[in-house]
Amino acid sequence: MKLLRPTENTPFHIDYSWFEKNGQDVNVLIYKCLTPEQQERLAGLPTDEALDFVDEATGEVRRVTRAMQMIRAERANDATFISPRLPLAESVFRVFLLNDNQPLTPVELAARIGRKPSEILAQLGGRTVYNGVRPIMN
Amino acid sequence: MEKVLDRVIHRPTQTADYWSALTITADDADFLYGFILEAGKPQRLADLARALIGYRVNQENAALRRQWSDHTVYQPKKRYAVGDRLVFPALKFASGQVVEVRPGNNPDLGEFEVIAVQFDDGRRREFAANYHRSHRLNDEDATAQFDTASLQSPEALYEAYGQHVVAVLEKALESNREFIRIGDEWFLRALMTEVNIGHLNLAEAVLDMANGGPLTTDVILRDLGLPPDVGTHVQEVSLNNALAADPRFDEVSLNDTPAWFLRRLEPAEAREMPEVLRAERPSGRVALSPELVALAYELDDELEFDETAPVSPAQSATLILTYPHRRAGTLGWSRAAASVLPQSRKPRIPMRFKDRVTQKEMTVWLVREGRYIWGLGDWFKANDLPAGAYIQLTRSDAENIVWIDYRRRRPKREWVHVASARDGRLCLETAQRAVACEVDELMSVFVDDPRALDALRAERRRDTMQAVREAFPEIAKLSPQGNVHARTLYAVVNTITRSAPTDVFAALTASGAYVSVGDNYWHLGER
C-alpha cells in the first residue's frame, strides 16, 4: 500500500487531540506565547477554563481560555508575535492560534510567516509532529 | 477588522445583470398604467423607463422591509427567547432563529446571556444577549442599514441601463392593448375620446381651407366639436391618434407639437418619388478596392445613406448636384445634408430654404422614402446650375429655415462635357458653355435637352452594368489617353440610369473589360 505524503498544497491545522494522545497540555504551549506582562495578569487564574468572550464587531460569543482570548485580542496586530526570529513550528502554531485554527497550506502559511513553502513542508510534513500541527489528509 | 462590504445588503437592482434580464410583468404594466393615468397626458418612452426603474427600486426596498418585518435586528443589549427570528447586519444580513439561551460565563464581563442561533443556511453560532457593556452594535441605529442613501439613484440607473430598459419596455407596450402609441409617446387607450369619420372629414375640410396645412392639432380642434367634458389635452391626443391612422393626413411637424398636412395637397413629387430618382440596386455584392470604397463614401450618395450610423451635426455642408437631382429639382438627403437639416423620421416634412443672396424663401419637402429634398427646381433654373455644381446648406437661427447657396463666380464660357441622346444612345461631347458657378470638374455634365435624355431613359431601362458599358467609351473618347475617372463615370452613368456609386464601381470592377491605371482612373482593356 502506498503512503500518502502531504504536499505544499495540503492543508494543516493544530490537531488538539494529538496533545491528549501524547499526554501533553496545549494550554502550556499557549501560555508560553504570552508576554511576561500578560502572564503576570493571569497569575493565580485557571489556565484551562473556557470562558465566553464577545466579539467587538459582531457580538458573536467564542468559548476560549483567558490566555487564548488575550492572544487574539492583544497580539493579533503585534508584528513581534510572529516573526522570522521564531522557530518555524512556533510561528505556524501562532498563526493557527490567531486564525481560530482555520486550515492553511504551506503555500498559504509561507505568505504569513515569511518562509518558503518547501521549508515549511519539510519540517511539518515529516514523521515528527511539532506543536500538534498536522496535515489534514483525506 | 470588519469589512465594509459585510454590511451591504445585496440589492439586485444595483446590478447590470438585473436590468439585462428585465422582463415587463403585469405588475409593471399596472404601475405604468397608473403612472400615465395620473399624468393625464401621453408620456415619452424614456420617462416611462425612468419611472419603471424608480418603481422597481422602491419595490425592492419594500420587499426587503417585508422580508425582515418578522425579524428583529440583532443587538447584544436586547434579550431574546427561543423561537425569536433575528437578522444580523454585521453578518451580511444573515438571518436565523434563536434555538437556545444560556447564561454567559465570563466574570470579567459581568452578567449576560448567550443565545445559540440556527442560521437559515444551517450554521449554528452563539451571540451575546442582555449584554449592557459598550458594544458598537448596541450604539448604532439598527434600521440605518436599510438606508438607500449610498445606492445608485434611479436616475443614475437609467443613465447606465436605460437604453436596454427602453427597448424592452417598447416591445412590451406594443403588445399590450391597454397602451397606445401616439408618435413618440404612449397613452392609455381607455382615456381616448372617440373621433369618428365625421370629425375626420371635418378635419380634412379645415386643412383644405388652409391650402393643406400645416395646422397644429389645437387649431383643427376648434372646428371639430369634440365633447366639451373631455379635457383639451385628451382631445388633442385622441385627434392626433385618429389623424395618424388616416392616410389622408400627414404629421409634418419639426418639433414635439404635432402639425398636420392634407396629403392630397402635398406636392406630387413629395408623395411619390420622381422617376429620375428611382434606382434599382443590384442584389449581388462585388468586392471593391479600398480606393473605390473611399471614393464611394466621399461621393455621399443618399442611396447609400446608413440610417443606423449617427450623423454629427454641422453648421454647414457642401453637396455636389448630380444630374438626376438637377432634373428632378431635388437634392439628396445625404449624410452631409443630414448634418445640417433637422433630424426627422417622419415620411414627409415641409421646411423653408432661404437663398443666401436674394433672401428669397422657398418651401421644400424632406422626403424620407428615397431620402431627397424636393422643391428646388425653380431655384436651379433661375441660377443656371448644371450637374456638378457645389451647393451649400447652412443652418439658420430658426429651426425650420436653412440657408441655401452655391459657389458663385463671374460667368464665362468654358469647355465642358455635354450629354445628349443620339440614335437611342447616350452621346457625350465637349462643347463651350457659359458657366456661372464653381463645379466639380470631374462630375459636371451639361444637358441641353433634358427631355431627350428622359426619353432615352424611358425607351430602354438600363441596369447599371449596361449604363456603364454605354457611358465608359463616351467618356474615354474625350481624353487623349482614353482614361476614365470613376467619379466621372458615376456622374455620367446617372444621366441615363439612377445608380449608387458602389453599384457603378462594382459594375466597373466586375465587368473585366476595364483595367485600373491608378488614382481611380480606368482604361478600356485589351479584350
Interface residues (C-beta under 8 A of the other chain):
Chain A: L51 D52 F53 V54 E56 A57 T58 G59 E60 V61 R62 R63
Chain B: M1 E2 Y74 Q75 P76 F88 A90 L91 G104 N105 N106 P107 D108 L109 F112 V114 R125 E126 F127 A128 Y131 R133 H135 R136 L137
